[in-house]
Amino acid sequence: VSLEVSQDPAQASDAHIYPVDVGRTVTINCPFTSANSQKRKSLCKKTGQDCFLIIDSTGYVSGSYTGRIRLNIAGTNTLMFS
């Protein structure tokens, strides 16, 4: 089974598509600036107009994603998280 998520024409043009086969790992690198380096980082799943929080940098993990998802910030001087 292969899943490919395509951009909804109504979505912002900065949306990204990450196709991946079931059971494989996906890494999404998200750059940020030093000005917001201490702010919470999060990943949401958008369904229709709703955005459901999946994981964030405070340690929160949505119940159905426990053991299946990880948020990695490489270090305090790193301006990227995956």
C-alpha positions as CSV (number, residue, x, y, z in Angstrom):
1,V,0.0,0.0,0.0
2,S,1.3,3.4,-0.9
3,L,-0.1,6.7,0.4
4,E,0.4,10.0,-1.4
5,V,-1.1,13.2,0.1
6,S,-1.7,15.9,-2.4
7,Q,-2.2,19.6,-1.8
8,D,-5.8,20.9,-1.7
9,P,-6.1,23.8,-4.1
10,A,-7.5,25.9,-1.3
11,Q,-4.4,25.4,0.9
12,A,-1.5,27.8,1.1
13,S,1.1,27.5,-1.6
14,D,3.8,26.7,1.0
15,A,2.2,23.3,1.8
16,H,4.5,20.3,1.2
17,I,3.7,16.7,0.1
18,Y,5.5,13.8,1.7
19,P,4.6,10.5,0.0
20,V,5.6,7.4,1.9
21,D,4.9,3.7,1.9
22,V,3.0,2.3,4.9
23,G,5.4,1.2,7.6
24,R,8.2,3.4,6.5
25,T,9.7,6.4,8.3
26,V,9.1,10.0,7.1
27,T,11.3,12.8,8.2
28,I,10.1,16.4,7.8
29,N,12.7,19.0,8.5
30,C,11.2,22.3,9.6
31,P,13.5,25.3,9.8
32,F,12.9,28.1,12.3
33,T,14.7,31.3,13.3
34,S,16.7,32.0,16.5
35,A,13.9,34.5,17.4
36,N,11.4,31.6,17.8
37,S,13.8,28.9,18.9
38,Q,12.4,28.7,22.4
39,K,8.7,28.5,21.3
40,R,6.8,25.3,21.1
41,K,7.2,23.2,18.0
42,S,4.3,20.9,16.9
43,L,3.0,18.7,14.2
44,C,-0.7,18.7,13.4
45,K,-2.9,16.5,11.1
46,K,-5.2,18.6,9.1
47,T,-8.6,17.1,8.3
48,G,-10.9,19.4,6.4
49,Q,-10.8,22.7,8.3
50,D,-9.7,21.0,11.6
51,C,-6.1,20.7,12.8
52,F,-5.5,17.9,15.3
53,L,-2.3,18.1,17.4
54,I,-0.2,14.9,17.0
55,I,3.0,15.8,18.8
56,D,4.7,18.8,20.3
57,S,8.0,19.8,21.9
58,T,6.5,19.9,25.4
59,G,6.4,16.1,25.3
60,Y,2.7,15.7,24.3
61,V,1.9,12.8,22.0
62,S,-1.6,12.0,20.8
63,G,-2.7,8.7,22.2
64,S,-3.1,6.9,18.9
65,Y,0.5,7.9,17.9
66,T,2.2,6.8,21.1
67,G,5.2,4.7,20.1
68,R,4.9,5.6,16.5
69,I,6.1,9.2,16.3
70,R,9.1,11.1,17.6
71,L,10.0,14.8,17.6
72,N,13.7,15.5,17.4
73,I,15.4,18.8,18.0
74,A,19.1,18.2,17.5
75,G,20.4,20.8,19.9
76,T,19.9,24.3,21.4
77,N,21.9,26.0,18.6
78,T,20.1,24.0,15.8
79,L,17.5,26.0,13.8
80,M,15.8,22.9,12.5
81,F,13.5,20.2,14.0
82,S,12.3,16.9,12.5
